[in-house]
Amino acid sequence: MKRIHSEWPADLLRAHLLRPFSALADFLYPPACSVCGISTGGHRGLCAKCWSGIRFIERPYCEVLGIPFSHDLGAGILSAEAIANPPPFDRLRSAATHDHAVRDLVHGLKYRDRTDLAPMMAVWMLRASDGAVESCDALIPVPLHRTRMLSRKFNQAAELARHIASLSGKPLLAATLIRVKRTSQQVGLGAKAREDNVRGAFAIAKGCENDIFGKRIVLVDDVYTTGATVAAASRTLRKAGAAEITVLTFARALSEPI
């Protein structure tokens, strides 16, 4: 029998031992594009067509709202929206615009229980965080109300935050921020209706105040649309004494760069 070298690194040894099982898994479940299902060279990836349809949000962008600019206007430039209506958080960062393949990934995770997509999405989010995760004290997912959890079975924001925490080594505070008000679905509501819907929806869990006070928090969600939900959550965190709040989402609704 072939002897396995006792001084192999743990990761290499694990990969060697799992190789037969990986081959069997590839045979039973051939690698396919996470969006369209076409055959690919590896798991948790996208085909060339779906990949080319993704619009990653890169610099230059508004330092507060992360809205991309069509031209580089210099360091520290803010968008008109950020100046006219400063948000209750310090900055927003998102991996990509909410269209085409990105929308399919979000819907797959959120509505079709595709939790296998979360690790790939988390990698993109960590990259998009612009160093905010590296410098934060903790990650907090936007919570679901307990009744919504019963019907949906898991919280997609918490799933993304869990993988970001695993990748970064940062603490995950999954039970510190809670949703105390059962809100209506935000889909289909206008900006004002969304704001009214989530007003007073969040609170800090009893005994968890020290998790927030004086801390740099990254608030994680799947999609940023009007920002009503993360704004309400951020106000709760700010009231609890958070020193800095970065909102990090996988996607954001955006028409074109400004």
URLINPE-V185502 format. One record per residue. N is the residue number from 1. OMEGA is omega in whole degrees, -180 to 180 (NA if undefined). Layout:
n/omega
N/OMEGA
N/OMEGA
This chain:
n/omega
1/-178
2/-177
3/177
4/-176
5/-175
6/-177
7/176
8/173
9/-175
10/-178
11/-180
12/178
13/180
14/-180
15/179
16/-178
17/-176
18/-175
19/179
20/-180
21/178
22/179
23/178
24/179
25/178
26/179
27/-179
28/-179
29/-177
30/178
31/-179
32/177
33/-177
34/-179
35/-172
36/177
37/179
38/-178
39/179
40/-178
41/-178
42/179
43/176
44/178
45/180
46/174
47/-176
48/-178
49/-180
50/179
51/-178
52/180
53/-179
54/176
55/176
56/179
57/-177
58/173
59/7
60/175
61/178
62/-176
63/-180
64/-174
65/177
66/178
67/-178
68/175
69/178
70/179
71/179
72/-177
73/179
74/-176
75/174
76/-178
77/178
78/175
79/179
80/180
81/-180
82/180
83/-176
84/-178
85/-179
86/-179
87/179
88/175
89/-176
90/-179
91/176
92/175
93/180
94/-177
95/-173
96/178
97/-173
98/176
99/176
100/-175
101/-179
102/177
103/179
104/178
105/179
106/-180
107/178
108/179
109/-170
110/-171
111/-177
112/176
113/180
114/180
115/177
116/179
117/-173
118/-180
119/179
120/180
121/180
122/178
123/179
124/-179
125/179
126/178
127/-177
128/-174
129/174
130/178
131/-177
132/179
133/-179
134/-175
135/-176
136/176
137/-179
138/175
139/178
140/177
141/171
142/-173
143/170
144/173
145/-175
146/179
147/177
148/178
149/-180
150/-178
151/-175
152/176
153/176
154/179
155/-176
156/178
157/179
158/179
159/177
160/-180
161/179
162/-180
163/176
164/178
165/179
166/-180
167/-172
168/-176
169/-180
170/-180
171/175
172/179
173/-172
174/-176
175/-177
176/177
177/-178
178/177
179/-174
180/-179
181/177
182/-176
183/175
184/175
185/-180
186/-178
187/178
188/179
189/175
190/-175
191/-179
192/179
193/178
194/180
195/179
196/-176
197/-175
198/179
199/180
200/-175
201/-172
202/176
203/175
204/-180
205/-178
206/179
207/-177
208/-176
209/-179
210/175
211/-172
212/-171
213/178
214/-174
215/174
216/-171
217/168
218/-179
219/-171
220/174
221/-177
222/-176
223/172
224/177
225/176
226/180
227/-176
228/-177
229/-178
230/176
231/179
232/178
233/-179
234/178
235/178
236/179
237/-180
238/179
239/179
240/175
241/178
242/-178
243/-177
244/-179
245/173
246/175
247/-179
248/179
249/177
250/-177
251/172
252/177
253/-176
254/178
255/180
256/174
257/-179
258/NA
